[in-house]
Amino acid sequence: MSENMSVDRSSFPRKEKIKRKVYEAELERLQVELVKMQLWVRRTQARIVVVFEGRDAAGKGGMIKRITERVSPRVFRAVALPVPSDREKSQLYMQRYFAHLPAGGEVVLFDRSWYNRLGVERVMGFCTEEEYLHFRKNVMEYEHTFIEDGIILIKYWLSVSSEEQERRFQKRIEDPMRQWKLSPMDTEARRRWFEYSRARDDMFEASDTDFAPWYVVRTDDKRRARLNCISHLLSMVPYQELPREIPPLPERDMSTAYDDRKTLEDRRFVPEKY
């Protein structure tokens, strides 16, 4: 990790929200570090898996967006799998997740993961007790295999309070541009808050180990949560700042020159309304 990752935290008062200008400046600095990490990942052919779990409205999507918005989608790949198909339901449970694990030079960010089996599937009854117990017993063997094969595995639980989740849900109800984010599954999960809490506690009991630990991120304050999580992610990857080869911009080859704008004149253009 680069030495210039140190930061004066005196500008981040714990009881106050970080001001937008401070947040944006610090986010940009961290995103520059992500670009440096990206170059290291590509050069070393490292493989990194980052798992994001948490309740609905905990901020998983926003967190992943801030991590990926300044880097290449060919290196940083976000995976948010839909409900399994009938064919996938008949396969080995981990099979559809294996298909998305990184090749050399890739970082894969899971917006929910195989831990669905210990969370939503268990609480909502989408798996049998036998399937749940089988996965619970074997999940650390799967992850140990990843790590032994050289994958860097980092797991985050985004923790939102009941009061903040309610506020965010209410905002989705009231805002037409956010209503698509709220589903009957979300509202049912809200009703089953304590069932999800017990499922979370059991998940930690089964899978929080020294070789594949869980890291909890408080997310009631989205700005602070994003900065804290990205900073921690960078600290977990042993990247180094590598020299970047920037090719010079060549002059145009004029030996085959023609008026290439003229040939567009009879084509269909988008109306310029703005």
Buried (B, 14 or more C-beta within 10 A) or exposed (E): BBEEEEEEEEEBEEEEEBEEEBBEEBBEBBBEBBEBBBBBBBEBEBBBBBBBBBBBBBBBBBBBEBBBEBBEEEBBBBBEBEEBEEEBEEEEBBEBBEEBBBEEBBBBBBBBBBBBBBBBBBBBEBBEEEBBEBBBEEBBEBBBEBEEEEBBBBBBBBBBEEEBBBBBBEEBEEEEEEEEBBEEEBEEBBEBEEEBEEBBEBBBEBBBEEEBEBBEBBBBBBBBBBBBBBBEBBEBBEBEBEEEEEEEEEEEEEEEEEEEEEEEEEEEEEEEEE
